[in-house]
Amino acid sequence: MKSMTAYSQVLFPLKSRRYRLEVQSLNKKGLDIQTDIPSIFLNLNIPIRLYIASKLERGSILLRLKEESVDKVGIHEEDIHLLKSKLVDLATKSGFSKDAITFEMLLDKATNYQTQDIEMKDLEPHLNECLDLLIKMRINEGQRLKADFTHRFHLISETLKQIETLLAGSSIKVKNKLLERLKQLELSGHDEERLLKEVIYYVEKQDVTEELTRLKSHMIQMNDLINSKESMGRKLEFLTQECFRELNTLSAKTSELGVINLTLMIKTEFEKIKEQVMNIE
């Protein structure tokens, strides 16, 4: 199980400069990737997005790449000489004095010159490191959510057992109570037969066996999912909605006050589960 909420960053040198790479992940139904990168990396925008998509399945992803500093010591002497020769030649042809070419100008131009040939292979190891850290944080957060789900599933299962205990024999009790009332009314045979059918219909209408069975089945599926290695967020969302549907039907069908109160307790737990499920990949 992986959470979609995570953050990671790495610092690395590249072409005489130092960069800070940050990746932030938030919950989203699909995969949405946004990038904030320097202009010299714009040609890598699509490869960066494709690489992220190969590692992550869901989430709102924001990648930021910022220049931290320039390492002028890392500039090669041959770059300085080559640039000076080109600038002197350009100045001479344009009618400007070569004295206008300063050492600071050469350092700046040499740094920009070095960054012109950045390729995806240069960035990929650092991007991979940052995404691996992000995934590790997603897994750690996912384990915390898994423990929380396991705890809530146990509470819900125990509450369902209490509901089953309360409902055990309730149909017979209701039926006997209604039949006793019919005897007190001293109805004729024809009226008694018709009302007996109504009693049976009323008792069957209050039967919530199917709802309880489906609830327990959904719970088993959810528990299996959180213990699997597959992407489970969407499936958990669907099963949570189905559980709410069964609980609503159960509340509407039963007349037992104790059952209604226990059902409300289960709904409260599922509300908390629903909030957490939105963060699952």
C-alpha positions in Angstrom: 0.0 0.0 0.0 1.3 3.4 -1.0 0.1 6.9 0.0 -0.1 9.6 -2.6 1.1 12.2 -0.1 4.9 12.6 -0.1 7.9 14.9 -0.6 11.5 14.4 -1.6 14.5 16.4 -2.6 18.1 15.9 -3.8 21.1 18.3 -4.3 23.5 17.5 -7.1 26.2 19.0 -9.3 25.8 19.2 -13.0 27.9 21.0 -15.7 29.7 23.3 -13.1 26.4 24.2 -11.4 24.6 22.8 -8.3 20.8 22.1 -8.5 18.1 21.3 -6.0 15.5 18.8 -7.3 12.2 18.6 -5.4 9.2 16.4 -6.1 5.9 16.9 -4.2 3.0 14.4 -4.5 -0.6 15.0 -3.4 -3.7 12.9 -3.9 -5.6 12.9 -7.2 -7.8 10.4 -9.1 -5.4 10.2 -12.0 -1.8 11.2 -12.7 -1.2 14.9 -13.2 2.4 16.0 -13.6 3.5 19.7 -13.4 7.1 20.9 -13.8 8.9 24.1 -12.8 12.3 23.9 -14.4 15.0 26.4 -15.7 14.9 27.3 -19.4 18.0 25.3 -20.2 16.1 22.1 -19.2 12.9 22.9 -21.3 14.0 20.5 -24.0 13.9 17.7 -21.3 10.4 18.6 -20.1 8.6 15.7 -22.0 11.3 13.1 -21.1 11.1 14.1 -17.5 7.3 13.7 -17.5 7.5 10.3 -19.2 10.1 9.1 -16.7 7.8 10.2 -13.8 4.9 8.4 -15.4 6.9 5.2 -15.6 7.5 5.3 -11.9 4.2 6.6 -10.5 0.6 5.6 -11.2 -1.6 8.2 -9.5 -1.2 11.6 -7.8 -0.8 15.3 -8.4 3.0 15.6 -9.0 4.9 18.9 -8.9 8.6 18.7 -9.9 10.8 21.8 -9.2 14.3 22.1 -10.4 16.3 25.1 -9.1 19.8 26.3 -9.6 21.5 26.6 -6.2 25.0 28.0 -7.3 27.5 28.2 -10.1 30.8 26.4 -9.6 33.1 28.7 -11.6 36.2 26.7 -10.6 34.8 23.7 -12.5 35.0 25.6 -15.8 37.7 24.2 -18.1 40.5 26.5 -19.3 40.0 25.4 -22.9 36.4 26.7 -22.8 37.7 30.2 -21.7 40.2 30.3 -24.5 37.8 29.2 -27.1 35.1 31.7 -26.0 37.7 34.5 -25.8 38.9 33.8 -29.4 35.3 33.8 -30.7 34.4 37.0 -28.8 37.6 38.8 -29.9 36.9 37.8 -33.5 33.3 39.0 -33.3 34.3 42.3 -31.6 36.9 43.0 -34.3 34.5 42.3 -37.2 31.8 44.4 -35.5 34.1 47.4 -35.0 34.3 47.1 -31.2 37.4 47.1 -29.0 38.5 43.7 -27.8 39.3 45.4 -24.5 35.6 45.3 -23.7 35.8 41.6 -23.2 36.3 41.1 -19.5 37.2 38.0 -17.5 33.8 38.1 -15.7 32.1 38.1 -19.1 34.1 35.0 -20.1 33.2 33.2 -16.9 29.5 33.9 -17.4 29.6 32.9 -21.1 31.7 29.8 -20.3 29.1 28.6 -17.7 26.2 29.1 -20.1 28.2 27.3 -22.8 28.7 24.3 -20.6 25.0 23.9 -19.9 23.9 24.0 -23.5 24.6 20.3 -24.0 22.6 18.9 -21.0 20.9 15.6 -21.9 18.4 13.4 -20.2 21.1 10.9 -19.3 22.8 13.6 -17.3 19.6 14.3 -15.2 18.2 10.8 -15.0 20.3 9.4 -12.1 19.3 12.4 -9.9 15.7 12.2 -11.0 15.7 8.5 -10.2 17.2 9.1 -6.8 14.6 11.7 -6.0 11.7 9.6 -7.1 13.0 6.6 -5.2 13.0 8.7 -2.0 9.4 9.8 -2.8 8.2 6.3 -3.3 9.9 5.2 -0.1 8.0 8.0 1.8 4.8 6.9 0.0 5.3 3.3 1.2 6.1 4.4 4.8 3.0 6.6 4.9 1.0 3.7 3.3 2.1 1.4 6.1 0.8 3.8 8.6 -2.6 4.0 6.8 -2.7 0.2 6.5 -2.3 -0.1 10.3 -5.1 2.5 10.8 -7.4 0.6 8.3 -6.7 -2.7 10.0 -7.7 -1.2 13.4 -10.9 0.2 12.0 -11.8 -3.0 10.1 -11.5 -4.8 13.4 -13.8 -2.4 15.2 -16.3 -2.6 12.3 -16.2 -6.4 12.4 -16.8 -6.5 16.1 -19.7 -4.1 15.8 -21.3 -6.2 13.0 -21.1 -9.2 15.4 -23.0 -7.1 18.0 -25.6 -6.3 15.3 -26.0 -10.0 14.4 -26.5 -10.8 18.1 -29.2 -8.2 18.5 -31.0 -9.3 15.4 -30.8 -13.0 16.3 -34.4 -14.2 16.8 -35.8 -10.6 16.3 -37.9 -11.7 13.3 -39.5 -14.4 15.4 -40.1 -12.0 18.3 -41.7 -9.4 15.9 -43.8 -12.1 14.3 -45.0 -13.5 17.7 -45.8 -10.0 19.0 -47.9 -9.2 15.9 -49.7 -12.5 16.1 -50.6 -11.9 19.7 -52.0 -8.6 18.8 -54.1 -10.2 16.1 -55.6 -12.7 18.6 -56.5 -9.8 20.8 -58.4 -8.2 17.9 -60.6 -11.3 17.5 -60.6 -11.1 13.7 -62.6 -13.4 11.4 -60.9 -16.2 9.5 -60.8 -14.2 6.3 -59.4 -11.1 7.9 -56.9 -13.1 9.9 -55.5 -14.8 6.8 -55.0 -11.5 5.0 -53.3 -9.9 8.0 -51.1 -13.0 8.4 -49.8 -12.3 4.9 -49.2 -8.7 5.9 -47.3 -9.9 9.0 -45.1 -12.2 7.0 -44.4 -9.4 4.5 -43.6 -6.9 7.3 -41.2 -9.4 8.9 -39.4 -10.2 5.6 -39.1 -6.5 4.8 -37.2 -6.0 8.0 -34.7 -8.9 7.3 -31.2 -7.5 6.8 -29.4 -10.8 6.3 -28.4 -9.9 2.7 -27.1 -6.5 3.7 -24.9 -7.9 6.5 -23.6 -10.7 4.2 -22.6 -8.1 1.6 -21.0 -5.8 4.2 -18.9 -8.7 5.5 -18.0 -9.6 1.9 -16.9 -6.1 1.1 -14.8 -6.0 4.3 -13.0 -9.2 3.3 -12.2 -7.7 -0.1 -10.9 -4.5 1.4 -8.7 -6.4 3.9 -7.3 -8.5 1.0 -6.6 -5.3 -1.0 -4.6 -3.5 1.7 -2.5 -6.6 2.1 -1.8 -6.9 -1.6 0.9 -5.2 -3.7 -1.3 -3.9 -6.4 -2.6 -0.4 -7.0 -5.7 -0.3 -4.8 -6.9 3.2 -4.4 -9.8 3.2 -6.9 -11.0 -0.3 -5.7 -11.0 0.8 -2.1 -13.0 3.9 -3.0 -15.6 1.8 -4.8 -15.9 -0.7 -1.9 -16.2 2.1 0.6 -19.2 3.5 -1.4 -20.8 0.1 -1.5 -20.4 -0.3 2.2 -22.2 3.0 2.8 -25.0 1.8 0.5 -25.5 -1.4 2.5 -25.4 0.5 5.8 -28.1 3.0 4.6 -30.3 0.1 3.6 -29.7 -1.7 6.9 -30.7 1.5 8.8 -33.8 2.0 6.8 -35.0 -1.6 7.2 -34.5 -2.3 10.8 -36.7 -1.0 13.7 -34.2 -2.1 16.4 -32.9 1.1 18.1 -29.7 -0.7 19.2 -29.0 -1.8 15.7 -29.6 1.7 14.3 -27.1 3.1 16.9 -24.5 0.5 16.1 -24.9 1.2 12.4 -24.2 4.9 13.0 -21.0 3.9 14.8 -19.9 1.8 11.8 -20.7 4.8 9.4 -18.5 7.0 11.6 -15.6 4.6 11.1 -16.2 4.4 7.3 -16.3 8.2 7.1 -12.7 8.2 8.5 -11.7 5.3 6.2 -13.2 7.3 3.2 -11.0 10.3 4.0 -7.9 8.1 4.2 -8.7 6.1 1.0 -8.5 9.3 -1.0 -4.8 9.3 -0.3 -4.1 5.8 -1.5 -2.4 5.2 -4.8 
